[in-house]
């Protein structure tokens, strides 16, 4: 088990603010955060940085003791990695197998991560996704009990992402603890397991449960209060809490939920979303836009007939406000 208790650290402009979580053996945790927070968190877990406050335990031991005893079974795949570019895939795997004194059949790992067909290709000729799979394959030679993976599927196509996720699932089934970090909210959702968002304000769990339903007594009928908004990622259905949504944009008949700088297509039309989200503080600011009023930072007047809304979201978005909606917005905000 990985257990982090009240971890606090400030390094320059980077803040890890009193975060607490647990990851059980044969499980994984996914953390959405900036590159800088990810790097600092990894350094803290690996005992390369000392926390200002708080404790880190791995399988009941403080992280320093555990790492000293189990270093050969700790895997780390960094966001950016250096390679011996003139080596072939096969020679690279053989080199690290010997260096780690591993008894693992490296060719089986290469088959699992679809590297066997390019085993004689020089690393300098590999694509980004192939290099990421090679990095993961290298760490699997250690038979890791504990794995840290920065950006496991960022910018990968569906095929490559599936290979990574399937191999990760097998590792977890074998009893490993896996910690993933990513800047991509969408990737975090695809990886499965418990997911959190970490910023300078602390840690917040990303809810992914099925529709929460509240039964109301109304005669013979059961009425459900819908509190989740459905979206689709590849073949998976994701259910979002309305307050996670920054705004909704209709493009070519598709309603896109904008969440933390990423778009998620929703199968519901904008008019239906307007009905569902109205009581959560959403406003139809334009014929193609619904906005979460909690995210509005500023109403901008460009000309007498042109307005926009500046949002306090991850990307500091600016969305249009129809002149005809201005009065209604003022009434809602009592201004």
C-alpha positions in Angstrom: 0.0 0.0 0.0 1.1 3.6 -0.7 -0.1 5.9 2.0 0.5 9.7 1.9 -0.5 11.7 5.0 -0.8 15.5 5.0 2.0 15.9 2.5 3.1 19.5 2.2 6.0 21.0 0.2 6.8 24.3 -1.4 9.6 24.5 -4.0 9.8 27.8 -5.7 6.4 28.5 -7.2 5.3 24.9 -6.9 3.1 23.9 -4.0 1.9 20.5 -2.8 -0.7 21.5 -0.3 -1.5 19.0 2.5 -2.5 16.0 0.3 -3.7 12.7 1.8 -4.6 9.5 -0.1 -4.0 5.7 0.0 -3.4 3.2 -2.8 -4.0 -0.4 -1.9 -1.8 -3.3 -3.1 -2.9 -4.5 -6.6 -4.5 -1.2 -7.3 -3.7 2.1 -9.1 -4.2 5.8 -8.6 -4.3 8.5 -11.3 -3.4 12.1 -10.5 -4.3 15.0 -12.8 -1.8 17.7 -12.2 0.8 20.0 -13.8 4.1 18.7 -15.0 5.8 20.7 -12.2 3.6 19.2 -9.5 4.1 15.7 -11.0 7.9 16.1 -10.9 7.9 17.3 -7.3 5.5 14.6 -6.1 7.6 11.9 -7.8 10.8 13.2 -6.2 9.0 13.2 -2.8 7.9 9.6 -3.2 11.3 8.5 -4.3 13.0 10.3 -1.4 14.8 12.8 -3.7 13.1 15.6 -1.9 12.2 16.0 1.8 8.7 17.1 2.6 8.2 20.2 4.7 5.4 18.3 6.5 3.7 14.9 6.3 4.7 11.3 5.8 4.9 8.8 2.9 4.6 5.1 3.6 5.0 2.2 1.2 3.8 -1.2 2.4 3.9 -0.1 6.0 7.4 1.3 5.9 8.5 4.9 5.4 9.4 5.6 1.8 13.1 6.0 2.4 13.4 2.6 4.1 11.2 0.9 1.5 13.1 2.3 -1.5 16.5 1.3 0.0 15.3 -2.3 0.4 13.3 -2.6 -2.8 15.0 -0.4 -5.4 15.4 -3.2 -7.9 11.6 -3.7 -8.0 10.6 -0.1 -8.3 9.8 1.1 -11.8 9.6 4.7 -13.0 8.7 5.9 -16.5 9.4 9.6 -16.8 7.6 12.0 -19.1 10.9 12.7 -21.0 13.5 10.0 -21.2 16.9 9.6 -22.7 17.7 6.6 -24.9 20.8 5.0 -26.4 19.5 6.1 -29.8 21.9 3.9 -31.8 20.8 0.7 -30.1 18.1 -1.5 -31.6 15.0 -2.3 -29.6 16.2 -5.8 -28.9 19.7 -4.8 -27.9 18.3 -2.1 -25.5 16.0 -4.7 -23.8 18.9 -7.2 -23.5 21.2 -4.5 -22.1 18.7 -3.6 -19.4 17.8 -7.2 -18.6 21.5 -7.9 -17.9 21.9 -4.7 -15.9 18.9 -5.5 -13.8 20.0 -9.1 -13.4 16.4 -9.9 -14.5 15.1 -13.5 -14.9 12.2 -12.2 -17.0 11.8 -13.4 -20.6 12.3 -10.0 -22.3 10.8 -11.3 -25.6 7.5 -12.0 -23.9 7.4 -8.4 -22.7 8.2 -7.2 -26.2 5.4 -9.3 -27.6 3.0 -7.9 -25.0 3.8 -4.3 -25.9 4.0 -5.0 -29.7 7.7 -4.4 -29.9 8.7 -7.7 -31.4 8.1 -6.7 -35.0 10.4 -3.7 -34.6 13.1 -5.5 -32.5 15.8 -4.8 -35.1 14.9 -1.1 -35.5 17.2 1.5 -34.1 15.7 3.6 -31.3 16.4 6.8 -33.2 13.9 5.6 -35.9 11.0 4.9 -33.4 7.9 7.0 -33.1 6.9 8.8 -29.9 4.4 6.0 -29.0 6.9 3.2 -29.7 9.4 4.9 -27.4 6.9 5.1 -24.7 6.1 1.5 -25.0 9.8 0.7 -24.9 10.2 2.7 -21.7 7.4 0.7 -20.1 8.8 -2.6 -21.4 12.2 -1.7 -19.8 10.6 -1.1 -16.4 8.6 -4.4 -16.6 12.0 -6.2 -16.7 12.2 -5.3 -13.0 9.0 -7.1 -12.2 8.0 -4.0 -10.3 6.1 -4.1 -7.1 5.7 -0.3 -7.3 5.4 1.7 -10.6 5.3 5.4 -11.2 4.3 6.4 -14.7 4.3 10.0 -15.9 2.0 10.5 -18.9 1.3 6.9 -19.7 -1.0 7.5 -22.7 -0.6 11.2 -23.5 -0.9 11.9 -27.3 -1.2 8.2 -28.1 -3.7 6.7 -30.6 -6.3 4.2 -29.4 -4.2 1.2 -30.3 -1.1 2.3 -28.3 -3.1 3.5 -25.4 -4.9 0.1 -25.2 -1.5 -1.8 -25.1 -0.3 0.4 -22.2 -3.5 0.1 -20.2 -3.8 -3.7 -20.7 -0.2 -4.3 -19.6 -0.8 -2.0 -16.7 -3.9 -4.0 -15.7 -1.9 -7.2 -15.8 0.8 -5.6 -13.6 -1.9 -4.6 -11.1 -3.4 -8.1 -11.2 0.1 -9.4 -10.2 -0.1 -7.3 -7.0 1.8 -4.1 -8.0 0.9 -0.6 -6.9 0.7 1.9 -9.8 0.8 5.7 -9.6 0.0 7.5 -12.9 0.2 11.3 -13.3 -1.0 13.3 -16.3 -1.8 16.8 -17.4 -4.7 15.4 -19.4 -8.1 15.1 -17.6 -9.3 12.8 -20.4 -6.4 10.4 -20.0 -6.9 10.2 -16.3 -10.5 9.1 -16.9 -9.5 6.5 -19.4 -6.9 4.8 -17.1 -9.5 3.4 -14.6 -9.0 3.1 -10.8 -9.3 6.0 -8.4 -8.5 9.4 -9.8 -7.6 12.8 -8.2 -6.9 16.3 -9.3 -4.0 18.1 -7.5 -3.2 21.8 -7.7 -1.9 24.4 -5.3 -5.2 24.3 -3.4 -4.8 20.6 -2.6 -6.3 17.3 -3.7 -9.8 16.6 -5.0 -11.2 13.2 -5.9 -12.6 12.9 -9.4 -15.9 11.1 -9.1 -16.7 8.4 -11.7 -19.5 6.4 -10.2 -22.7 5.5 -11.9 -25.6 7.8 -11.9 -26.4 8.9 -8.4 -30.2 8.5 -8.1 -32.5 9.8 -5.5 -35.8 7.9 -5.1 -38.8 10.1 -4.3 -42.1 8.8 -3.1 -44.7 9.7 -5.6 -47.5 7.2 -5.6 -46.7 4.0 -7.6 -44.0 5.6 -9.7 -40.3 5.9 -8.9 -38.8 9.2 -9.9 -35.0 9.6 -10.3 -33.2 12.9 -9.8 -30.6 13.1 -12.5 -27.3 14.6 -11.3 -24.9 13.4 -13.9 -24.3 14.4 -17.5 -23.2 11.6 -19.9 -20.3 11.9 -22.3 -18.4 9.4 -24.4 -14.7 8.8 -24.7 -13.9 6.1 -27.3 -16.1 3.2 -26.2 -16.6 4.3 -22.6 -19.4 6.3 -21.1 -18.3 8.9 -18.5 -20.8 10.6 -16.1 -19.8 14.1 -15.1 -21.0 16.1 -12.1 -22.6 19.3 -13.5 -20.2 21.4 -11.4 -17.2 19.9 -13.1 -18.4 21.4 -16.4 -17.0 24.9 -17.3 -19.2 25.5 -20.3 -21.0 23.6 -23.1 -20.4 24.5 -26.8 -22.5 23.2 -29.7 -20.5 22.5 -32.8 -22.1 21.0 -35.9 -24.9 19.6 -33.9 -22.7 18.0 -31.2 -22.7 19.3 -27.6 -19.2 19.4 -26.3 -18.7 19.6 -22.5 -15.6 21.7 -21.8 -13.9 20.5 -18.6 -10.5 21.6 -17.5 -9.4 22.6 -21.0 -10.6 19.5 -22.7 -13.7 18.6 -24.7 -16.0 15.7 -24.2 -18.8 15.0 -26.7 -22.2 14.6 -25.1 -25.1 12.8 -26.8 -27.7 15.3 -25.5 -28.7 18.4 -27.5 -28.0 21.8 -26.1 -31.7 22.5 -25.4 -31.9 19.3 -23.3 -28.7 20.2 -21.5 -30.1 23.6 -20.8 -33.1 22.1 -19.0 -31.0 19.7 -17.0 -28.4 22.2 -16.0 -30.5 25.3 -15.3 -30.9 24.4 -11.7 -27.2 24.0 -11.3 -26.5 27.6 -12.2 -26.0 27.3 -16.0 -27.1 30.1 -18.3 -27.7 30.0 -22.1 -25.5 33.0 -22.9 -25.6 32.4 -26.7 -27.5 30.1 -29.0 -24.5 27.8 -29.1 -23.3 28.1 -25.5 -24.2 27.2 -22.0 -22.0 28.6 -19.3 -21.5 27.6 -15.6 -22.0 31.0 -14.0 -19.7 30.0 -11.1 -16.9 30.1 -13.7 -17.6 33.7 -15.0 -15.0 36.1 -13.9 -15.8 39.1 -16.1 -18.4 40.4 -18.5 -16.5 42.1 -21.4 -18.1 44.8 -23.5 -16.3 45.1 -26.9 -18.8 47.5 -28.5 -22.3 48.6 -27.7 -23.6 45.4 -29.4 -20.8 42.9 -28.7 -20.1 41.1 -25.4 -18.2 38.2 -24.1 -17.7 36.3 -20.9 -14.2 35.7 -19.5 -14.1 32.5 -17.4 -11.9 31.5 -14.5 -11.3 28.1 -15.9 -8.1 26.2 -16.6 -7.6 27.9 -20.0 -9.1 31.3 -19.1 -11.7 30.8 -21.9 -13.6 33.6 -23.5 -17.1 32.8 -24.9 -19.7 35.0 -26.6 -22.6 36.6 -24.8 -25.6 37.6 -27.0 -26.8 41.2 -26.6 -30.3 39.9 -26.1 -29.2 37.8 -23.2 -27.4 40.6 -21.4 -30.5 41.9 -19.5 -31.4 38.4 -18.4 -27.9 37.8 -17.1 -28.0 41.1 -15.2 -31.3 40.0 -13.6 -29.9 36.7 -12.6 -26.8 38.3 -11.1 -28.8 41.2 -9.5 -26.6 43.8 -11.2 
